[in-house]
Amino acid sequence: MGKRWTLPILAALMHGPTRFSDVARAVPGLSERVMSERLQELCEAGLVERHVAVGPPVSTYYQLTALGEHLRPAVESLLEAAAALPD
């Protein structure tokens, strides 16, 4: 949880199921490799679920689990605090 990019990724997933490419657009400056690593770590921690939709084209999307949803108030509070910091 304490690794860089974890909070912005969780914030991107708070709006519901999100495709990999949409997470990338929501978190500028995050490389695909690092995003993939963080998403895998979040899945292993039980905070995020990975789904693969079969069909042309195959798409992968991520969403918060019930445990991840439980963190929503904390994530929102941290985002509000970060937004209030001076530049």
N, C-alpha and C positions, 0 to 999 in steps of 0.2 A: 504494500500500500504506500510505502514511503518513497517509492521511486519516482523520478521525474516523469511527467506525462500521464501518470495514473489518474490524477484528478481531472484534467481536461478530457481524457477519454471517458471517464465515468459521466462527466457532464454531458458529453455528446450523446451518450446512450440513455439519458434520462427522458428523452422524448418518445421512447418506444423502440421497436426493432429498427436497427440502423445497418445499412449496408457498409461493408468495409470501406468503399470509396467515399461514402458520405462522412464517415468518421475522419478520414484523411482530410477532407475539405473543411471539416469543423475545427480541426486542430492544426492550424498553419505552422510550418516549421518542423513538424514531426515526420521523420522518415518512415517509409513503409516497413522497413526491417524492425525498427524499434516499436512501431505500433503493433506489428504482428507479435513481437515478444511480449509486450505489455498485455495485449488481449489474451494471449495464451496463459500468462500468469494469472490474470483475472478469472479466466475460466477454471484454472486449476484450484484457485482459492474459493470457487463456488459463488463468485459475485456476478459472473456473466455467463450466458449460454451462447453457444455457437450453433447456428442452423445453416444447413445447405439446402437451397431450393433447387431441385433438379428440373431441368428443362432448358430449352434454348433461350437465352444463355443460362448457364449454371450461375447462381448467385449465392454469396455467403452474407449472412447478416448476423448481428449480435444484439442481445438484449439483456437487461438486468434480470437476475434471478430474484426470488423472494428475499434472499439475504442481501442482495445488492440494493433492492428497493428499500430495505430497512435502513440503509445508509443515506438515503435521499436527503433527509433533513440536515445531516452533518455536511454533506457535499454542498448543498445549497447555502448553508451558513458560511462555509469556507469560501465559496465563490463570491458571496456578498462582501465578506471581509476583504478579499483580495481586490475587488472592484473599488472599495473605499480607500485603498492605500494611495498616497500621492505618487505621481510618476517619478 
